[in-house]
Amino acid sequence: MPLSTGDMCILAAELAEEHGNSATDYAWHAYLSFEADGEMERAEFWFTLSILLEDILTYHLDPERPLTFH
């Protein structure tokens, strides 16, 4: 079952709160690992999560507000 954008934002916010800046390193490592294994769907998930984490940690995204993709 795919996650909604809101669910992904909540997950990213929880990871950012728990792990701080290291969360982006974890997500990027997971992305590279899954991509190397040819698991593109999982790689794309972690790539997207790494972008959300970076935006949250640099204060460009407020995880308390609804997320809209255009």
Z-matrix of the N, CA and C atoms (Angstrom, degrees):
N
C 1 1.450
C 2 1.530 1 108.91
N 3 1.324 2 117.90 1 120.49
C 4 1.466 3 120.62 2 -179.21
C 5 1.531 4 111.99 3 -68.87
N 6 1.322 5 114.73 4 149.27
C 7 1.459 6 120.76 5 176.21
C 8 1.524 7 110.04 6 -82.79
N 9 1.317 8 115.44 7 145.81
C 10 1.457 9 119.37 8 173.82
C 11 1.533 10 108.64 9 -76.47
N 12 1.317 11 117.02 10 164.99
C 13 1.466 12 119.82 11 177.23
C 14 1.524 13 110.69 12 -60.61
N 15 1.332 14 116.41 13 -36.49
C 16 1.464 15 119.92 14 177.62
C 17 1.513 16 111.93 15 -64.02
N 18 1.339 17 116.53 16 -41.94
C 19 1.468 18 120.58 17 178.06
C 20 1.524 19 111.18 18 -64.11
N 21 1.334 20 116.30 19 -40.00
C 22 1.467 21 119.66 20 178.69
C 23 1.523 22 110.86 21 -65.04
N 24 1.317 23 116.63 22 -37.80
C 25 1.461 24 120.68 23 179.39
C 26 1.531 25 110.30 24 -66.74
N 27 1.322 26 116.49 25 -40.87
C 28 1.467 27 120.50 26 177.40
C 29 1.524 28 110.29 27 -63.22
N 30 1.329 29 116.85 28 -44.73
C 31 1.464 30 120.92 29 177.91
C 32 1.524 31 110.51 30 -60.07
N 33 1.309 32 117.10 31 -45.95
C 34 1.465 33 120.89 32 179.07
C 35 1.525 34 110.84 33 -61.52
N 36 1.323 35 117.24 34 -42.26
C 37 1.465 36 120.65 35 179.53
C 38 1.523 37 111.11 36 -63.24
N 39 1.319 38 116.83 37 -40.63
C 40 1.467 39 120.21 38 178.94
C 41 1.527 40 111.06 39 -66.60
N 42 1.330 41 116.96 40 -41.51
C 43 1.463 42 120.28 41 176.96
C 44 1.525 43 111.09 42 -64.16
N 45 1.326 44 116.73 43 -41.84
C 46 1.465 45 120.70 44 179.09
C 47 1.523 46 110.88 45 -63.51
N 48 1.315 47 116.49 46 -41.27
C 49 1.475 48 120.12 47 179.61
C 50 1.524 49 110.85 48 -66.73
N 51 1.316 50 116.46 49 -40.54
C 52 1.463 51 121.27 50 -176.80
C 53 1.532 52 112.76 51 -75.24
N 54 1.337 53 116.83 52 -40.37
C 55 1.464 54 120.32 53 -170.60
C 56 1.523 55 114.74 54 -117.14
N 57 1.320 56 117.95 55 -4.83
C 58 1.460 57 120.69 56 179.84
C 59 1.518 58 111.71 57 60.37
N 60 1.323 59 116.29 58 -142.46
C 61 1.466 60 121.20 59 -177.06
C 62 1.525 61 112.88 60 -64.23
N 63 1.321 62 117.59 61 -22.48
C 64 1.467 63 120.32 62 178.19
C 65 1.520 64 111.63 63 -64.19
N 66 1.317 65 118.07 64 -23.75
C 67 1.463 66 121.38 65 -178.95
C 68 1.517 67 111.18 66 -60.04
N 69 1.328 68 117.63 67 -37.65
C 70 1.463 69 119.03 68 179.04
C 71 1.530 70 110.60 69 -67.80
N 72 1.328 71 116.61 70 -35.50
C 73 1.465 72 119.61 71 176.64
C 74 1.525 73 110.75 72 -64.59
N 75 1.324 74 116.93 73 -43.25
C 76 1.468 75 120.90 74 178.28
C 77 1.526 76 110.87 75 -61.05
N 78 1.319 77 115.82 76 -45.57
C 79 1.466 78 120.14 77 -178.43
C 80 1.524 79 110.69 78 -65.66
N 81 1.329 80 117.14 79 -41.67
C 82 1.462 81 120.20 80 -179.56
C 83 1.522 82 110.42 81 -66.09
N 84 1.330 83 117.28 82 -40.46
C 85 1.466 84 121.10 83 177.67
C 86 1.531 85 110.33 84 -62.31
N 87 1.331 86 117.10 85 -43.40
C 88 1.468 87 120.90 86 177.86
C 89 1.526 88 110.18 87 -61.94
N 90 1.319 89 117.26 88 -43.10
C 91 1.463 90 121.52 89 178.03
C 92 1.529 91 110.85 90 -57.28
N 93 1.325 92 116.27 91 -51.73
C 94 1.458 93 120.36 92 -178.01
C 95 1.523 94 111.56 93 -63.12
N 96 1.309 95 116.71 94 -39.59
C 97 1.459 96 121.69 95 -179.64
C 98 1.530 97 111.50 96 -64.35
N 99 1.337 98 116.49 97 -48.15
C 100 1.460 99 119.74 98 179.81
C 101 1.528 100 111.53 99 -66.66
N 102 1.327 101 116.32 100 -36.91
C 103 1.461 102 119.40 101 178.62
C 104 1.527 103 109.93 102 -64.35
N 105 1.325 104 117.13 103 -42.98
C 106 1.460 105 121.22 104 179.28
C 107 1.524 106 111.74 105 -62.80
N 108 1.324 107 116.25 106 -31.41
C 109 1.467 108 121.53 107 179.25
C 110 1.527 109 112.35 108 -84.50
N 111 1.341 110 117.19 109 -0.80
C 112 1.456 111 120.83 110 179.93
C 113 1.517 112 114.20 111 78.08
N 114 1.315 113 116.93 112 13.62
C 115 1.467 114 122.19 113 179.75
C 116 1.527 115 108.07 114 -92.10
N 117 1.324 116 115.46 115 76.00
C 118 1.458 117 120.75 116 -170.20
C 119 1.521 118 113.64 117 -66.39
N 120 1.318 119 118.66 118 -36.01
C 121 1.465 120 119.97 119 179.85
C 122 1.524 121 110.46 120 -64.44
N 123 1.323 122 116.21 121 -43.89
C 124 1.471 123 119.81 122 177.76
C 125 1.523 124 110.76 123 -68.29
N 126 1.325 125 117.24 124 -37.94
C 127 1.465 126 120.56 125 178.32
C 128 1.524 127 110.35 126 -62.00
N 129 1.330 128 116.88 127 -44.09
C 130 1.466 129 120.42 128 179.08
C 131 1.523 130 111.65 129 -62.48
N 132 1.331 131 116.84 130 -38.34
C 133 1.463 132 120.44 131 177.23
C 134 1.528 133 110.21 132 -58.53
N 135 1.338 134 116.59 133 -50.40
C 136 1.458 135 120.33 134 -177.41
C 137 1.528 136 112.35 135 -69.34
N 138 1.325 137 117.30 136 -31.33
C 139 1.457 138 120.14 137 175.45
C 140 1.530 139 109.94 138 -64.22
N 141 1.331 140 116.04 139 -47.05
C 142 1.469 141 120.61 140 178.55
C 143 1.516 142 110.71 141 -62.19
N 144 1.316 143 116.55 142 -42.55
C 145 1.457 144 120.14 143 179.18
C 146 1.532 145 110.76 144 -63.00
N 147 1.333 146 117.25 145 -38.03
C 148 1.465 147 119.48 146 179.36
C 149 1.529 148 111.34 147 -64.38
N 150 1.334 149 116.89 148 -35.76
C 151 1.472 150 120.35 149 177.05
C 152 1.526 151 110.08 150 -66.03
N 153 1.334 152 117.00 151 -45.00
C 154 1.467 153 120.37 152 178.41
C 155 1.525 154 110.70 153 -61.90
N 156 1.327 155 116.86 154 -42.35
C 157 1.466 156 120.43 155 178.89
C 158 1.526 157 111.21 156 -60.32
N 159 1.314 158 116.08 157 -46.44
C 160 1.463 159 119.94 158 179.86
C 161 1.523 160 110.89 159 -60.85
N 162 1.322 161 117.01 160 -43.08
C 163 1.465 162 120.45 161 179.12
C 164 1.525 163 111.84 162 -64.87
N 165 1.313 164 117.19 163 -39.10
C 166 1.470 165 120.53 164 178.63
C 167 1.527 166 109.80 165 -66.67
N 168 1.330 167 116.52 166 -46.25
C 169 1.464 168 120.55 167 -175.77
C 170 1.520 169 113.03 168 -70.34
N 171 1.329 170 118.00 169 -22.28
C 172 1.471 171 120.69 170 177.72
C 173 1.529 172 111.22 171 -101.08
N 174 1.320 173 115.58 172 11.43
C 175 1.471 174 123.15 173 175.29
C 176 1.528 175 114.48 174 65.13
N 177 1.337 176 117.29 175 24.59
C 178 1.462 177 120.15 176 175.26
C 179 1.522 178 111.69 177 -90.29
N 180 1.314 179 115.66 178 -11.02
C 181 1.454 180 120.98 179 -178.89
C 182 1.519 181 108.81 180 -135.37
N 183 1.306 182 116.54 181 126.54
C 184 1.456 183 122.09 182 177.17
C 185 1.527 184 107.80 183 -98.09
N 186 1.342 185 117.75 184 108.41
C 187 1.457 186 119.52 185 -177.08
C 188 1.523 187 114.18 186 -65.92
N 189 1.323 188 117.59 187 -10.39
C 190 1.462 189 121.41 188 178.04
C 191 1.526 190 112.22 189 -81.70
N 192 1.336 191 116.60 190 -14.68
C 193 1.472 192 120.62 191 -179.21
C 194 1.522 193 109.64 192 -101.38
N 195 1.323 194 117.63 193 152.32
C 196 1.470 195 119.78 194 178.46
C 197 1.520 196 111.34 195 -60.64
N 198 1.318 197 115.60 196 143.71
C 199 1.452 198 122.16 197 -178.40
C 200 1.529 199 109.20 198 -101.40
N 201 1.327 200 115.79 199 132.48
C 202 1.458 201 121.18 200 178.71
C 203 1.515 202 108.96 201 -128.62
N 204 1.326 203 116.37 202 127.38
C 205 1.457 204 121.35 203 173.98
C 206 1.519 205 108.45 204 -98.67
N 207 1.333 206 116.19 205 138.37
C 208 1.470 207 120.86 206 178.41
C 209 1.499 208 109.70 207 -111.81
